[in-house]
Amino acid sequence: MEIDMHYQATYLAARLAGFDKPQATTIAHAAQYVDESDMSRLQDKDAGFWIRDFKPHPTVQSTNELIRDTVNLWKWDSSTRTGWSEAYLRHLRRVWACFHFLPGNYGPDAPFSYEGPTEARGWRYDDQCAEEFSMLCLTNSPLVANMVNDLLNHQDQPYLPHLIGVRMHVLADTWAHTYFAGTPSWCVNEADNPVTRVFPDGSTAEIKWGPGGQGREEFSPGTSLSYWGMPFLGHGRMGHLPDYPFMRYMYPAKWSGQPIFKNNPRDYLNGMGQMIQAMRCVLTGQPFVINQYAPLSEDVTFKINALIQMLENTDASVRTRKWAEALDSWTFDGQCFGAPPPFRADAWLDEYKRTALENQPGTDYYRFNQAAVRHVQLVGDVLRTDAAITIQENPNCAVQRVQLASRSGRPVYIGPMSRSSTLLGGIKYCFPRAATSPISLQLVMVDGRQALETGGLVKIITEESAVGPEDCLGDWRTSDSLYYYYDGYAPTRQSWLLEKADGSKGPIRSGDAIRLRNQETTKAISCGREWLSTSSGTSADTEWVIHYL
């Protein structure tokens, strides 16, 4: 779906559910903002996060970002089946499966079975592909009910309207994005030709694809050299057909033994009814049940149908303007709700920047990002428990938050970073310094241990939000000093072995003196100079008193 449905139609659904105009406007803005909040709206000019006290999560990736990621080597890992690093594949799924293609084909009662090819050149259908197929986006899945009913757990939170908006976007997209998955997968998301448009009178016409020019009806990215390339993410190969409210079409899905018919006008109307029902349940505190829709009067049904089907224009801005004109002039069951204010993508971020630091938690931008993080947590927990699918950043890893103070005789900690270039010059990275003020760190236990102890292997993740997404400490060939980079880029250079400074074994407790030795270089973190580095020695500069938080 596009802005006409996620903003104007969601606003109307919220008003019909019983929310007043300010509440409905916030819900609708949050619903549309899911399609806007990529990394460019989370990071400042230095690539740090605008929000300083928690790590926000993008809800979408721009086309340019996906193109850059395709050529960014840290995201690739030739040892994996897909070619993507496991860390990056989980990131893709946290964005696309959580916010746009909610998985629903998992568990013993999964409604669809795979009927596609089992072998192709250099490819075979295996457990990895079966997991991708289980992530098929479906309407009325248990996860839909779970996420709507979970809203009742946030009734007293100031971010509730924003979380409602986020989840109404996700719910609406289950109707538009049915039968696609939010993970790169040729066997799930590929669509063979012909793709056929079906008109209301039953006549048909083949969709014309192409990069542009005369006679083009719809754009679709080309295929990929990889069975897990970006064109096979979501409905990429189908262009924007799933997002047009007026479109009816049929296509041969790679995974299905028979062509799939998609009736967007019918599905979008059902999505509206289900959104209204869901929001009424939130207002009344009643449980939400799948396959139930708000009963709409003949008047409301006729007008919503008119807006969905009659605005046959592929330009979403045109459809949005027509929606606004209708909301300003039409009545729905005798009520004229008026249109919400024109949507401006940067309105919430601009307000956040103008707001004093102590008041920023009260802004819509802050609350939306709180809601997005809560949503990822819920979907991740359900998928891990019910589908054995892991999308969390550090799956199944225990984490201990700490601060580290030097035993060098100087009152210094692992402190804030400064940006600088490496020995090779060019791009600036985040170099942590030995400083008089500490930074909180997360020691992520990557070897399966549940507590810190001698011999344990950890990653060091900074909680300093100014660092941005490149937050995992490593010992690199390109610099004499340590700096942060993307988690998972070089696992052995970003992993650290724990040892007690006195050589004893056993658990590491708060107040103990420790060393952290790089798994690959075996050198220990040292504060012998302003910039943290590593040393092969055992001087006091390599000893750190660990304080649990």
VENMOPE-V861822 format. One record per residue. SS is DSSP state (alpha for helix, beta for strand, coil for the rest). PHI is phi in radians with two decimals (999 if undefined). OMEGA is omega as a letter, one per 30 degrees, with the letter a starting at -180 (* if undefined). Layout:
ss = {SS,SS}
phi = {PHI,PHI}
omega = {OMEGA,OMEGA}
This chain:
ss = {coil,coil,alpha,alpha,alpha,alpha,alpha,alpha,alpha,alpha,alpha,alpha,alpha,alpha,alpha,alpha,alpha,coil,coil,coil,alpha,alpha,alpha,alpha,alpha,alpha,alpha,alpha,alpha,alpha,alpha,alpha,alpha,coil,coil,coil,coil,coil,alpha,alpha,alpha,coil,beta,coil,coil,coil,coil,coil,beta,coil,coil,coil,coil,coil,coil,coil,coil,coil,coil,coil,coil,coil,alpha,alpha,alpha,alpha,alpha,alpha,alpha,alpha,alpha,coil,alpha,alpha,alpha,beta,coil,coil,coil,coil,coil,coil,coil,beta,coil,alpha,alpha,alpha,alpha,alpha,alpha,alpha,alpha,alpha,alpha,alpha,alpha,alpha,alpha,coil,coil,coil,beta,coil,coil,coil,coil,coil,coil,coil,coil,coil,coil,coil,coil,coil,coil,coil,beta,beta,coil,coil,beta,beta,coil,coil,alpha,alpha,alpha,alpha,alpha,alpha,alpha,alpha,coil,beta,beta,coil,coil,coil,coil,alpha,alpha,alpha,alpha,alpha,alpha,alpha,alpha,alpha,alpha,alpha,alpha,alpha,coil,coil,coil,coil,coil,alpha,alpha,alpha,alpha,alpha,alpha,alpha,alpha,alpha,alpha,alpha,alpha,alpha,alpha,alpha,alpha,alpha,coil,coil,coil,coil,beta,coil,coil,coil,coil,alpha,alpha,alpha,alpha,coil,beta,beta,beta,beta,beta,beta,beta,beta,coil,coil,coil,coil,coil,beta,beta,beta,coil,coil,beta,coil,coil,coil,coil,coil,coil,coil,coil,beta,coil,coil,coil,coil,coil,coil,coil,coil,coil,coil,coil,alpha,alpha,alpha,coil,coil,coil,alpha,alpha,alpha,coil,coil,alpha,alpha,alpha,coil,coil,coil,coil,beta,beta,beta,beta,beta,beta,coil,coil,coil,coil,coil,coil,beta,beta,beta,beta,alpha,alpha,alpha,alpha,alpha,alpha,alpha,alpha,alpha,alpha,alpha,alpha,alpha,alpha,alpha,alpha,alpha,alpha,alpha,alpha,alpha,coil,coil,coil,coil,coil,coil,coil,coil,coil,coil,coil,coil,coil,alpha,alpha,alpha,alpha,alpha,alpha,alpha,alpha,alpha,alpha,alpha,alpha,alpha,coil,coil,coil,coil,coil,alpha,alpha,alpha,alpha,alpha,alpha,alpha,alpha,alpha,alpha,alpha,alpha,alpha,alpha,coil,coil,beta,coil,coil,beta,coil,coil,coil,coil,coil,coil,coil,coil,coil,coil,coil,alpha,alpha,alpha,alpha,alpha,alpha,alpha,alpha,coil,coil,alpha,alpha,alpha,alpha,alpha,alpha,coil,alpha,alpha,alpha,alpha,alpha,alpha,alpha,alpha,alpha,alpha,alpha,alpha,alpha,alpha,alpha,alpha,alpha,alpha,alpha,alpha,alpha,alpha,alpha,alpha,coil,coil,coil,coil,coil,coil,coil,coil,coil,coil,coil,beta,beta,beta,beta,beta,beta,beta,beta,coil,coil,coil,coil,coil,coil,beta,beta,beta,beta,beta,beta,beta,beta,beta,coil,coil,coil,coil,coil,coil,beta,beta,beta,beta,beta,beta,beta,beta,coil,coil,coil,coil,coil,beta,beta,beta,beta,beta,coil,coil,coil,coil,coil,coil,coil,beta,coil,coil,coil,beta,beta,beta,beta,beta,beta,coil,coil,alpha,alpha,alpha,coil,coil,coil,coil,beta,beta,beta,coil,coil,coil,coil,coil,coil,coil,coil,beta,beta,beta,coil,coil,coil,coil,coil,coil,coil,coil,coil,coil,beta,beta,beta,beta,beta,coil,coil,coil,coil,coil,coil,beta,coil,coil,coil,coil,coil,beta,beta,beta,beta,beta,beta,coil,coil,coil,coil,coil,beta,beta,beta,coil,coil,coil,coil,beta,coil,beta,beta,beta,coil,coil,coil,coil,alpha,alpha,alpha,coil,beta,beta,beta,beta,beta,coil}
phi = {999,-2.15,-1.07,-1.06,-1.50,-1.26,-1.84,-1.15,-1.19,-1.15,-1.03,-1.08,-1.06,-1.15,-1.15,-1.14,-1.31,2.15,-1.36,-1.35,-1.08,-1.06,-1.13,-1.11,-1.15,-1.11,-1.04,-1.17,-1.09,-1.10,-1.07,-1.27,-1.14,-1.00,-1.48,-2.08,-1.49,-1.58,-1.08,-1.12,-1.72,-1.83,-1.95,-1.46,-1.14,-1.68,1.32,-1.48,-1.38,-1.08,-1.40,-1.76,-1.88,-2.73,-1.60,-1.26,-2.25,-1.14,-1.90,-2.77,-2.18,-1.26,-1.03,-1.08,-1.15,-1.13,-1.14,-1.06,-1.11,-1.12,-1.85,-1.55,-1.16,-1.15,-1.46,-1.80,-2.63,-1.17,-1.42,-1.62,-1.12,-1.42,1.59,-1.48,-1.14,-1.05,-1.10,-1.29,-1.08,-1.12,-1.09,-0.97,-1.21,-1.13,-1.42,-1.46,-1.30,-1.25,-1.89,-2.35,-2.39,-1.05,-1.12,-2.66,-1.90,-2.02,1.53,-1.12,-1.82,-0.96,-1.31,-2.14,-1.91,-1.28,-2.18,-1.56,-1.14,-1.93,-2.53,-2.64,-1.07,1.28,-2.53,-2.55,-1.38,-2.39,-1.07,-1.07,-1.18,-1.09,-1.12,-1.06,-1.18,-1.19,-1.57,-0.92,-1.33,-2.39,-1.34,0.96,-1.47,-0.98,-1.20,-1.05,-1.09,-1.07,-1.25,-1.25,-1.15,-1.14,-1.02,-1.16,-1.36,-2.10,-1.03,-1.66,-1.67,-1.14,-1.55,-0.98,-1.03,-1.23,-1.20,-1.04,-1.06,-0.99,-1.36,-1.23,-1.07,-1.10,-1.07,-1.06,-1.19,-1.10,-1.41,-1.39,-1.86,-0.95,1.39,-2.07,-2.21,-1.49,-2.65,-1.13,-2.83,-1.12,-1.27,-1.78,-1.78,-1.22,-2.19,-1.41,-1.60,-1.50,-1.73,-2.07,-1.45,-1.98,-1.52,-1.00,-1.47,1.64,-1.24,-2.33,-2.66,-1.25,-1.21,-1.67,-1.89,2.97,-1.35,2.63,1.69,-1.15,1.46,-1.34,-1.77,-2.67,-1.69,-2.37,-1.11,-1.16,-1.28,-2.28,-1.24,-1.90,-1.22,-2.15,-1.28,-1.05,-1.03,-1.69,-1.64,1.05,-1.73,-0.93,-1.30,-1.76,1.03,-1.77,-0.95,-1.15,-1.66,-1.60,-1.04,-1.52,-1.48,-2.08,-2.69,-2.32,-2.64,-1.49,-1.28,-1.03,-1.43,-1.80,-1.42,-2.52,-1.05,-1.86,-1.85,-1.99,-1.93,-1.03,-0.99,-1.15,-1.19,-1.16,-1.14,-1.08,-1.07,-1.05,-1.07,-1.29,-1.08,-1.07,-1.07,-1.07,-1.25,-1.13,-1.11,-1.11,-1.16,-1.65,1.35,-1.51,-1.18,-1.59,-2.11,-1.18,1.14,-2.09,-2.29,-1.08,-1.20,-1.92,-1.18,-1.06,-1.10,-1.15,-1.05,-1.07,-1.28,-1.13,-1.02,-1.09,-1.18,-1.28,-1.62,-1.51,-1.52,-1.46,-2.51,-1.35,-1.54,-1.10,-1.17,-1.17,-1.09,-1.12,-1.10,-1.17,-1.04,-1.07,-1.09,-1.17,-1.13,-1.31,-2.10,-1.50,-1.89,-2.14,0.92,1.49,-1.95,-1.81,-1.44,1.30,-1.50,-1.22,-1.04,-0.95,-1.32,-2.21,-1.06,-1.67,-1.05,-1.20,-1.16,-1.06,-1.10,-1.06,-1.13,-1.39,-1.53,-1.03,-0.90,-1.21,-1.80,-1.07,-1.06,-1.60,-1.51,-1.11,-1.06,-1.10,-1.21,-1.06,-1.20,-1.03,-1.09,-1.08,-1.14,-1.07,-1.16,-1.05,-1.05,-1.11,-1.08,-1.07,-1.14,-1.17,-1.12,-1.15,-1.35,-1.68,-2.15,0.98,-1.94,-1.88,-2.14,-1.15,-1.09,-2.21,-1.12,1.04,-1.85,-1.25,-2.28,-2.09,-1.43,-2.52,-2.22,-2.12,-1.93,-1.25,-1.80,-1.30,1.72,-1.83,-1.36,-2.22,-2.20,-1.23,-2.04,-1.07,-1.63,-2.27,-1.56,-2.73,-1.49,-1.45,-1.04,-1.44,1.34,1.43,-1.05,-1.62,-2.08,-1.72,-1.81,-1.25,-2.00,-1.39,-2.49,-1.41,-1.99,-1.49,-1.99,-1.32,-2.19,-1.93,-1.67,-1.67,-1.45,-1.51,-1.81,1.58,-1.23,-1.84,-2.64,-1.27,-2.76,-0.97,1.56,-1.23,-1.96,-2.32,-1.74,-1.95,-1.92,-1.37,-1.73,-1.29,-1.14,-1.13,-1.26,1.40,-1.31,-1.53,-2.10,-1.90,-1.29,-2.44,-1.89,-1.98,-1.21,-1.46,-2.70,-1.35,-1.94,-1.38,-2.58,-1.50,-2.63,-0.99,-1.02,1.66,-1.12,-2.47,-0.91,-1.29,-1.42,-1.95,-2.12,-2.33,-1.56,-1.60,-2.55,-1.39,-1.11,-1.53,1.46,-1.36,-1.80,1.75,-1.09,-1.79,-1.88,-1.01,1.76,-1.27,-1.64,-2.35,-2.11,-2.13,-1.83,-1.12,-1.07,-1.52,-1.56,1.13,-1.51,-1.72,-1.07,-2.30,-1.96,-1.15,-2.50,-1.05,-1.52,-1.09,-2.45,-2.19,-2.47,-1.46,-1.49,-2.24,-1.23,-1.09,-1.11,-1.71,-1.78,-2.31,-1.50,-1.62,-2.06,-1.32,-1.92}
omega = {a,a,l,a,a,l,a,a,l,l,l,l,l,l,l,l,l,l,l,a,l,l,a,l,l,l,a,l,l,l,l,a,l,l,a,a,l,a,a,l,l,a,l,a,l,l,l,l,l,l,a,a,l,a,a,a,l,l,l,l,l,l,l,l,l,l,l,a,a,a,a,a,a,a,a,l,a,a,a,a,a,a,l,l,a,l,a,l,l,l,l,a,l,l,a,l,a,a,a,a,a,a,a,a,a,l,a,a,l,a,a,l,a,a,a,a,l,l,l,a,l,a,l,l,a,a,l,l,l,l,l,a,l,l,l,l,a,l,l,l,l,a,l,l,a,a,l,a,l,l,l,l,a,a,a,a,a,l,a,l,l,l,l,l,l,a,l,l,a,l,a,a,l,l,l,a,l,l,l,a,a,l,a,a,l,a,l,a,l,l,l,l,g,l,a,l,l,a,a,a,l,l,a,l,l,l,l,a,l,a,a,l,a,l,a,l,a,l,l,l,l,l,a,l,a,l,l,l,a,l,a,l,l,a,a,a,l,a,a,a,a,a,a,a,a,a,l,a,a,a,l,l,a,a,a,l,l,a,l,l,l,l,a,a,l,a,l,l,l,l,l,l,a,l,l,l,a,a,l,l,l,a,a,a,l,l,l,a,a,a,l,a,l,l,a,l,l,a,a,a,a,a,l,l,l,a,a,a,a,l,a,a,a,l,a,a,l,l,l,l,l,l,a,l,l,a,l,a,a,l,l,a,l,a,l,a,a,l,l,l,l,a,l,a,a,a,a,l,l,l,a,a,a,a,l,a,a,a,a,l,l,a,l,l,a,a,l,a,l,a,a,l,l,a,l,l,a,a,l,a,a,a,l,a,a,a,a,l,a,l,a,a,a,a,l,a,l,a,l,l,a,l,a,a,a,l,a,a,l,a,a,l,l,a,a,a,l,a,l,l,l,l,a,a,l,a,l,l,a,a,l,a,l,a,a,l,a,l,l,a,l,l,a,a,a,a,l,l,a,l,a,l,l,a,l,a,a,l,l,a,l,l,l,a,l,l,a,a,l,a,a,a,l,l,a,l,a,a,l,a,l,l,a,l,a,l,l,a,l,a,a,l,l,l,a,l,a,l,l,a,a,l,a,a,l,a,l,a,l,a,l,l,a,l,l,a,l,a,a,a,a,l,a,l,a,l,a,l,a,l,l,l,l,a,l,a,a,a,l,l,a,a,a,l,a,l,l,l,*}
